[in-house]
Every structure is written in C-alpha cells, then in structure tokens.
Amino acid sequence: MPEHDCYHCGLPIPADVDLPVDIEGVQHHMCCTGCQAVAESIVS
C-alpha cells in the first residue's frame, strides 16, 4: 500500500497513482512522474 504522502515533496498521493522508487531496498511512493524522476536521479 502506498504511503499517504509523497516521499519526495510531501504532497498527498492521489489514490489512483502508483509510482514507487526503490531507495536502498525500500520502496517509497511518489505523487507524480516528476518526483519519481527526481528521486530516481538522486539515488542513481
């Protein structure tokens, strides 16, 4: 189940959005593809 708030920006994650990013073996969920891209860039 996704977290209630975006791991990157802290905004609420819409119920129909599922954008996980693996950070050190733990999946964190993002609110949009922008936050997903930034988080993936930071951890890569």
CHARMM internal coordinates of N, CA and C (Angstrom, degrees):
IC EDIT
DIST 1 N 1 CA 1.4598
DIST 1 CA 1 C 1.5265
ANGL 1 N 1 CA 1 C 108.99
DIST 1 C 2 N 1.3173
ANGL 1 CA 1 C 2 N 116.95
DIHE 1 N 1 CA 1 C 2 N 129.09
DIST 2 N 2 CA 1.4680
ANGL 1 C 2 N 2 CA 119.22
DIHE 1 CA 1 C 2 N 2 CA -179.82
DIST 2 CA 2 C 1.5213
ANGL 2 N 2 CA 2 C 112.46
DIHE 1 C 2 N 2 CA 2 C -63.84
DIST 2 C 3 N 1.3141
ANGL 2 CA 2 C 3 N 114.66
DIHE 2 N 2 CA 2 C 3 N 153.23
DIST 3 N 3 CA 1.4518
ANGL 2 C 3 N 3 CA 119.66
DIHE 2 CA 2 C 3 N 3 CA 173.96
DIST 3 CA 3 C 1.5213
ANGL 3 N 3 CA 3 C 108.34
DIHE 2 C 3 N 3 CA 3 C -65.17
DIST 3 C 4 N 1.3061
ANGL 3 CA 3 C 4 N 117.26
DIHE 3 N 3 CA 3 C 4 N 159.81
DIST 4 N 4 CA 1.4632
ANGL 3 C 4 N 4 CA 121.31
DIHE 3 CA 3 C 4 N 4 CA -178.71
DIST 4 CA 4 C 1.5252
ANGL 4 N 4 CA 4 C 111.51
DIHE 3 C 4 N 4 CA 4 C -72.54
DIST 4 C 5 N 1.3186
ANGL 4 CA 4 C 5 N 117.71
DIHE 4 N 4 CA 4 C 5 N -35.35
DIST 5 N 5 CA 1.4641
ANGL 4 C 5 N 5 CA 122.26
DIHE 4 CA 4 C 5 N 5 CA -178.14
DIST 5 CA 5 C 1.5258
ANGL 5 N 5 CA 5 C 111.07
DIHE 4 C 5 N 5 CA 5 C -116.81
DIST 5 C 6 N 1.3181
ANGL 5 CA 5 C 6 N 115.71
DIHE 5 N 5 CA 5 C 6 N 150.87
DIST 6 N 6 CA 1.4606
ANGL 5 C 6 N 6 CA 122.90
DIHE 5 CA 5 C 6 N 6 CA 179.88
DIST 6 CA 6 C 1.5269
ANGL 6 N 6 CA 6 C 110.52
DIHE 5 C 6 N 6 CA 6 C -61.50
DIST 6 C 7 N 1.3040
ANGL 6 CA 6 C 7 N 115.98
DIHE 6 N 6 CA 6 C 7 N 132.39
DIST 7 N 7 CA 1.4624
ANGL 6 C 7 N 7 CA 121.30
DIHE 6 CA 6 C 7 N 7 CA 179.29
DIST 7 CA 7 C 1.5235
ANGL 7 N 7 CA 7 C 111.39
DIHE 6 C 7 N 7 CA 7 C -64.74
DIST 7 C 8 N 1.3357
ANGL 7 CA 7 C 8 N 117.55
DIHE 7 N 7 CA 7 C 8 N -31.77
DIST 8 N 8 CA 1.4651
ANGL 7 C 8 N 8 CA 120.72
DIHE 7 CA 7 C 8 N 8 CA -176.42
DIST 8 CA 8 C 1.5300
ANGL 8 N 8 CA 8 C 113.06
DIHE 7 C 8 N 8 CA 8 C -84.26
DIST 8 C 9 N 1.3338
ANGL 8 CA 8 C 9 N 117.90
DIHE 8 N 8 CA 8 C 9 N -54.12
DIST 9 N 9 CA 1.4722
ANGL 8 C 9 N 9 CA 120.05
DIHE 8 CA 8 C 9 N 9 CA -172.79
DIST 9 CA 9 C 1.5179
ANGL 9 N 9 CA 9 C 114.09
DIHE 8 C 9 N 9 CA 9 C -106.62
DIST 9 C 10 N 1.3270
ANGL 9 CA 9 C 10 N 117.44
DIHE 9 N 9 CA 9 C 10 N -15.80
DIST 10 N 10 CA 1.4567
ANGL 9 C 10 N 10 CA 120.88
DIHE 9 CA 9 C 10 N 10 CA 178.39
DIST 10 CA 10 C 1.5189
ANGL 10 N 10 CA 10 C 115.69
DIHE 9 C 10 N 10 CA 10 C 88.43
DIST 10 C 11 N 1.3382
ANGL 10 CA 10 C 11 N 117.67
DIHE 10 N 10 CA 10 C 11 N -1.90
DIST 11 N 11 CA 1.4643
ANGL 10 C 11 N 11 CA 119.93
DIHE 10 CA 10 C 11 N 11 CA 178.32
DIST 11 CA 11 C 1.5255
ANGL 11 N 11 CA 11 C 110.33
DIHE 10 C 11 N 11 CA 11 C -73.99
DIST 11 C 12 N 1.3342
ANGL 11 CA 11 C 12 N 116.72
DIHE 11 N 11 CA 11 C 12 N 155.63
DIST 12 N 12 CA 1.4688
ANGL 11 C 12 N 12 CA 119.50
DIHE 11 CA 11 C 12 N 12 CA 177.84
DIST 12 CA 12 C 1.5298
ANGL 12 N 12 CA 12 C 111.30
DIHE 11 C 12 N 12 CA 12 C -61.07
DIST 12 C 13 N 1.3272
ANGL 12 CA 12 C 13 N 116.02
DIHE 12 N 12 CA 12 C 13 N 143.85
DIST 13 N 13 CA 1.4628
ANGL 12 C 13 N 13 CA 121.55
DIHE 12 CA 12 C 13 N 13 CA 177.78
DIST 13 CA 13 C 1.5273
ANGL 13 N 13 CA 13 C 107.68
DIHE 12 C 13 N 13 CA 13 C -94.01
DIST 13 C 14 N 1.3457
ANGL 13 CA 13 C 14 N 117.22
DIHE 13 N 13 CA 13 C 14 N 122.60
DIST 14 N 14 CA 1.4687
ANGL 13 C 14 N 14 CA 119.15
DIHE 13 CA 13 C 14 N 14 CA 176.83
DIST 14 CA 14 C 1.5329
ANGL 14 N 14 CA 14 C 110.93
DIHE 13 C 14 N 14 CA 14 C -58.57
DIST 14 C 15 N 1.3194
ANGL 14 CA 14 C 15 N 116.26
DIHE 14 N 14 CA 14 C 15 N 148.36
DIST 15 N 15 CA 1.4662
ANGL 14 C 15 N 15 CA 121.60
DIHE 14 CA 14 C 15 N 15 CA -176.04
DIST 15 CA 15 C 1.5219
ANGL 15 N 15 CA 15 C 113.03
DIHE 14 C 15 N 15 CA 15 C -60.36
DIST 15 C 16 N 1.3268
ANGL 15 CA 15 C 16 N 117.66
DIHE 15 N 15 CA 15 C 16 N -28.36
DIST 16 N 16 CA 1.4680
ANGL 15 C 16 N 16 CA 120.42
DIHE 15 CA 15 C 16 N 16 CA -176.97
DIST 16 CA 16 C 1.5264
ANGL 16 N 16 CA 16 C 113.60
DIHE 15 C 16 N 16 CA 16 C -93.95
DIST 16 C 17 N 1.3305
ANGL 16 CA 16 C 17 N 117.61
DIHE 16 N 16 CA 16 C 17 N 10.46
DIST 17 N 17 CA 1.4658
ANGL 16 C 17 N 17 CA 121.86
DIHE 16 CA 16 C 17 N 17 CA -178.18
DIST 17 CA 17 C 1.5264
ANGL 17 N 17 CA 17 C 109.50
DIHE 16 C 17 N 17 CA 17 C -107.89
DIST 17 C 18 N 1.3412
ANGL 17 CA 17 C 18 N 115.66
DIHE 17 N 17 CA 17 C 18 N 130.75
DIST 18 N 18 CA 1.4655
ANGL 17 C 18 N 18 CA 121.52
DIHE 17 CA 17 C 18 N 18 CA 177.46
DIST 18 CA 18 C 1.5242
ANGL 18 N 18 CA 18 C 107.82
DIHE 17 C 18 N 18 CA 18 C -136.04
DIST 18 C 19 N 1.3334
ANGL 18 CA 18 C 19 N 116.39
DIHE 18 N 18 CA 18 C 19 N 92.17
DIST 19 N 19 CA 1.4664
ANGL 18 C 19 N 19 CA 122.31
DIHE 18 CA 18 C 19 N 19 CA -176.68
DIST 19 CA 19 C 1.5300
ANGL 19 N 19 CA 19 C 109.63
DIHE 18 C 19 N 19 CA 19 C -125.88
DIST 19 C 20 N 1.3306
ANGL 19 CA 19 C 20 N 117.03
DIHE 19 N 19 CA 19 C 20 N 78.04
DIST 20 N 20 CA 1.4606
ANGL 19 C 20 N 20 CA 119.90
DIHE 19 CA 19 C 20 N 20 CA -178.64
DIST 20 CA 20 C 1.5270
ANGL 20 N 20 CA 20 C 112.73
DIHE 19 C 20 N 20 CA 20 C -79.25
DIST 20 C 21 N 1.3245
ANGL 20 CA 20 C 21 N 115.28
DIHE 20 N 20 CA 20 C 21 N 150.88
DIST 21 N 21 CA 1.4633
ANGL 20 C 21 N 21 CA 122.84
DIHE 20 CA 20 C 21 N 21 CA 172.22
DIST 21 CA 21 C 1.5236
ANGL 21 N 21 CA 21 C 106.59
DIHE 20 C 21 N 21 CA 21 C -131.29
DIST 21 C 22 N 1.3264
ANGL 21 CA 21 C 22 N 116.23
DIHE 21 N 21 CA 21 C 22 N 129.76
DIST 22 N 22 CA 1.4556
ANGL 21 C 22 N 22 CA 121.51
DIHE 21 CA 21 C 22 N 22 CA 178.22
DIST 22 CA 22 C 1.5274
ANGL 22 N 22 CA 22 C 108.89
DIHE 21 C 22 N 22 CA 22 C -82.53
DIST 22 C 23 N 1.3309
ANGL 22 CA 22 C 23 N 116.24
DIHE 22 N 22 CA 22 C 23 N 117.63
DIST 23 N 23 CA 1.4603
ANGL 22 C 23 N 23 CA 121.90
DIHE 22 CA 22 C 23 N 23 CA 178.66
DIST 23 CA 23 C 1.5204
ANGL 23 N 23 CA 23 C 107.26
DIHE 22 C 23 N 23 CA 23 C -122.11
DIST 23 C 24 N 1.3256
ANGL 23 CA 23 C 24 N 115.17
DIHE 23 N 23 CA 23 C 24 N 107.99
DIST 24 N 24 CA 1.4645
ANGL 23 C 24 N 24 CA 122.54
DIHE 23 CA 23 C 24 N 24 CA -179.19
DIST 24 CA 24 C 1.5250
ANGL 24 N 24 CA 24 C 111.94
DIHE 23 C 24 N 24 CA 24 C 52.60
DIST 24 C 25 N 1.3377
ANGL 24 CA 24 C 25 N 116.03
DIHE 24 N 24 CA 24 C 25 N 44.58
DIST 25 N 25 CA 1.4500
ANGL 24 C 25 N 25 CA 120.96
DIHE 24 CA 24 C 25 N 25 CA 175.98
DIST 25 CA 25 C 1.5158
ANGL 25 N 25 CA 25 C 115.71
DIHE 24 C 25 N 25 CA 25 C 83.94
DIST 25 C 26 N 1.3169
ANGL 25 CA 25 C 26 N 117.83
DIHE 25 N 25 CA 25 C 26 N 1.44
DIST 26 N 26 CA 1.4635
ANGL 25 C 26 N 26 CA 122.00
DIHE 25 CA 25 C 26 N 26 CA 179.65
DIST 26 CA 26 C 1.5206
ANGL 26 N 26 CA 26 C 108.77
DIHE 25 C 26 N 26 CA 26 C -118.12
DIST 26 C 27 N 1.3351
ANGL 26 CA 26 C 27 N 116.89
DIHE 26 N 26 CA 26 C 27 N 130.77
DIST 27 N 27 CA 1.4578
ANGL 26 C 27 N 27 CA 119.85
DIHE 26 CA 26 C 27 N 27 CA 178.47
DIST 27 CA 27 C 1.5228
ANGL 27 N 27 CA 27 C 110.11
DIHE 26 C 27 N 27 CA 27 C -84.08
DIST 27 C 28 N 1.3289
ANGL 27 CA 27 C 28 N 115.05
DIHE 27 N 27 CA 27 C 28 N 125.71
DIST 28 N 28 CA 1.4635
ANGL 27 C 28 N 28 CA 122.58
DIHE 27 CA 27 C 28 N 28 CA 175.54
DIST 28 CA 28 C 1.5197
ANGL 28 N 28 CA 28 C 107.09
DIHE 27 C 28 N 28 CA 28 C -116.85
DIST 28 C 29 N 1.3186
ANGL 28 CA 28 C 29 N 117.09
DIHE 28 N 28 CA 28 C 29 N 146.46
DIST 29 N 29 CA 1.4574
ANGL 28 C 29 N 29 CA 120.95
DIHE 28 CA 28 C 29 N 29 CA -174.42
DIST 29 CA 29 C 1.5205
ANGL 29 N 29 CA 29 C 111.53
DIHE 28 C 29 N 29 CA 29 C -107.09
DIST 29 C 30 N 1.3433
ANGL 29 CA 29 C 30 N 114.06
DIHE 29 N 29 CA 29 C 30 N 142.48
DIST 30 N 30 CA 1.4587
ANGL 29 C 30 N 30 CA 122.66
DIHE 29 CA 29 C 30 N 30 CA -177.33
DIST 30 CA 30 C 1.5239
ANGL 30 N 30 CA 30 C 109.58
DIHE 29 C 30 N 30 CA 30 C -112.68
DIST 30 C 31 N 1.3376
ANGL 30 CA 30 C 31 N 116.02
DIHE 30 N 30 CA 30 C 31 N 159.58
DIST 31 N 31 CA 1.4657
ANGL 30 C 31 N 31 CA 120.89
DIHE 30 CA 30 C 31 N 31 CA -177.41
DIST 31 CA 31 C 1.5219
ANGL 31 N 31 CA 31 C 113.33
DIHE 30 C 31 N 31 CA 31 C -88.34
DIST 31 C 32 N 1.3359
ANGL 31 CA 31 C 32 N 117.66
DIHE 31 N 31 CA 31 C 32 N -19.34
DIST 32 N 32 CA 1.4648
ANGL 31 C 32 N 32 CA 120.51
DIHE 31 CA 31 C 32 N 32 CA -176.86
DIST 32 CA 32 C 1.5308
ANGL 32 N 32 CA 32 C 109.49
DIHE 31 C 32 N 32 CA 32 C -156.57
DIST 32 C 33 N 1.3296
ANGL 32 CA 32 C 33 N 115.25
DIHE 32 N 32 CA 32 C 33 N 168.25
DIST 33 N 33 CA 1.4639
ANGL 32 C 33 N 33 CA 119.35
DIHE 32 CA 32 C 33 N 33 CA -178.95
DIST 33 CA 33 C 1.5247
ANGL 33 N 33 CA 33 C 111.87
DIHE 32 C 33 N 33 CA 33 C -67.19
DIST 33 C 34 N 1.3256
ANGL 33 CA 33 C 34 N 117.85
DIHE 33 N 33 CA 33 C 34 N -25.20
DIST 34 N 34 CA 1.4629
ANGL 33 C 34 N 34 CA 120.71
DIHE 33 CA 33 C 34 N 34 CA 176.67
DIST 34 CA 34 C 1.5194
ANGL 34 N 34 CA 34 C 111.09
DIHE 33 C 34 N 34 CA 34 C -64.97
DIST 34 C 35 N 1.3264
ANGL 34 CA 34 C 35 N 116.32
DIHE 34 N 34 CA 34 C 35 N -49.26
DIST 35 N 35 CA 1.4650
ANGL 34 C 35 N 35 CA 120.34
DIHE 34 CA 34 C 35 N 35 CA 178.13
DIST 35 CA 35 C 1.5207
ANGL 35 N 35 CA 35 C 110.94
DIHE 34 C 35 N 35 CA 35 C -64.74
DIST 35 C 36 N 1.3252
ANGL 35 CA 35 C 36 N 116.50
DIHE 35 N 35 CA 35 C 36 N -37.39
DIST 36 N 36 CA 1.4591
ANGL 35 C 36 N 36 CA 120.40
DIHE 35 CA 35 C 36 N 36 CA 177.87
DIST 36 CA 36 C 1.5297
ANGL 36 N 36 CA 36 C 110.33
DIHE 35 C 36 N 36 CA 36 C -61.50
DIST 36 C 37 N 1.3274
ANGL 36 CA 36 C 37 N 117.13
DIHE 36 N 36 CA 36 C 37 N -45.47
DIST 37 N 37 CA 1.4668
ANGL 36 C 37 N 37 CA 121.36
DIHE 36 CA 36 C 37 N 37 CA -179.21
DIST 37 CA 37 C 1.5226
ANGL 37 N 37 CA 37 C 111.44
DIHE 36 C 37 N 37 CA 37 C -64.87
DIST 37 C 38 N 1.3188
ANGL 37 CA 37 C 38 N 117.12
DIHE 37 N 37 CA 37 C 38 N -42.55
DIST 38 N 38 CA 1.4657
ANGL 37 C 38 N 38 CA 120.65
DIHE 37 CA 37 C 38 N 38 CA -179.97
DIST 38 CA 38 C 1.5260
ANGL 38 N 38 CA 38 C 110.08
DIHE 37 C 38 N 38 CA 38 C -65.18
DIST 38 C 39 N 1.3244
ANGL 38 CA 38 C 39 N 117.50
DIHE 38 N 38 CA 38 C 39 N -45.73
DIST 39 N 39 CA 1.4640
ANGL 38 C 39 N 39 CA 120.79
DIHE 38 CA 38 C 39 N 39 CA -179.79
DIST 39 CA 39 C 1.5269
ANGL 39 N 39 CA 39 C 110.93
DIHE 38 C 39 N 39 CA 39 C -62.47
DIST 39 C 40 N 1.3354
ANGL 39 CA 39 C 40 N 117.21
DIHE 39 N 39 CA 39 C 40 N -42.67
DIST 40 N 40 CA 1.4668
ANGL 39 C 40 N 40 CA 120.01
DIHE 39 CA 39 C 40 N 40 CA 177.77
DIST 40 CA 40 C 1.5204
ANGL 40 N 40 CA 40 C 111.07
DIHE 39 C 40 N 40 CA 40 C -63.47
DIST 40 C 41 N 1.3143
ANGL 40 CA 40 C 41 N 117.27
DIHE 40 N 40 CA 40 C 41 N -38.02
DIST 41 N 41 CA 1.4618
ANGL 40 C 41 N 41 CA 121.64
DIHE 40 CA 40 C 41 N 41 CA 179.08
DIST 41 CA 41 C 1.5293
ANGL 41 N 41 CA 41 C 111.19
DIHE 40 C 41 N 41 CA 41 C -66.06
DIST 41 C 42 N 1.3100
ANGL 41 CA 41 C 42 N 116.49
DIHE 41 N 41 CA 41 C 42 N -41.35
DIST 42 N 42 CA 1.4707
ANGL 41 C 42 N 42 CA 121.04
DIHE 41 CA 41 C 42 N 42 CA -179.29
DIST 42 CA 42 C 1.5269
ANGL 42 N 42 CA 42 C 110.68
DIHE 41 C 42 N 42 CA 42 C -63.73
DIST 42 C 43 N 1.3324
ANGL 42 CA 42 C 43 N 117.70
DIHE 42 N 42 CA 42 C 43 N -42.83
DIST 43 N 43 CA 1.4639
ANGL 42 C 43 N 43 CA 120.18
DIHE 42 CA 42 C 43 N 43 CA -175.25
DIST 43 CA 43 C 1.5187
ANGL 43 N 43 CA 43 C 113.93
DIHE 42 C 43 N 43 CA 43 C -85.06
DIST 43 C 44 N 1.3305
ANGL 43 CA 43 C 44 N 117.62
DIHE 43 N 43 CA 43 C 44 N -10.05
DIST 44 N 44 CA 1.4714
ANGL 43 C 44 N 44 CA 118.74
DIHE 43 CA 43 C 44 N 44 CA -179.37
DIST 44 CA 44 C 1.5130
ANGL 44 N 44 CA 44 C 111.84
DIHE 43 C 44 N 44 CA 44 C -87.11
END
COOR INIT
IC SEED 1 N 1 CA 1 C
IC BUILD
